[in-house]
Structure formats: C-alpha cells, structure tokens
Amino acid sequence: MPTIQPETKNKLPRNRPLAKRATNLSLSADVLDAAKALQINVSQACDNYLRELVRREQTDRWRTEHADFIAAYNASIETEGLPLDEWRTF
C-alpha cells in the first residue's frame, strides 16, 4: 500500500557556497576541549548537527500538518484500491 511521504531533499542549492553568519554559542567546556584535542572543526560539527535537527523538525511538522490528509488518502486507497489499478500490468 503506497503512502505519502514528506519531501526530504534539502531545498538549498548545492552548487554555490552557503552564506555563513557568526554567532555566539555556549558549549560544555569538557566537550569543547575534547573536540579541540581531536581536531574536530566545532563550527562545522555544530552546523551539520543543526542542519540535521532542522531537517528532522521540518519533516515532523510536515507530517503533523498533513496527517489528516494522509490518513484520508491511505483510507481511500485501502477501501478503493489504487487509482488506475485495473490497468496495471505488474
């Protein structure tokens, strides 16, 4: 049974550098020290984590916002079958 899924592709263009903006963060001193000792790029690590967190939150909000439609669509597929299913050859 097919279900509707949110669009999960990153909508930012990948062919040009993204603009960056300076910000202040408060991080746990022990974690920051360990990251520096391991030569981890803290800015890049925070950016990557925040990007993933934003993507997950957008997906969750999309699912919540469209939950009623998805449930109704899935119920209609369950009772009526797929549109044009009678002409499917596989």
Buried (B, 14 or more C-beta within 10 A) or exposed (E): EEEEEBEEEEEEEEEEEEEEEEEEEEEEEEEBEEBEEEEEEEEEEBEEEEEEEEBEEBBEEBEEEEEEEBEEBBEEBEEEEEEEEEEEEE
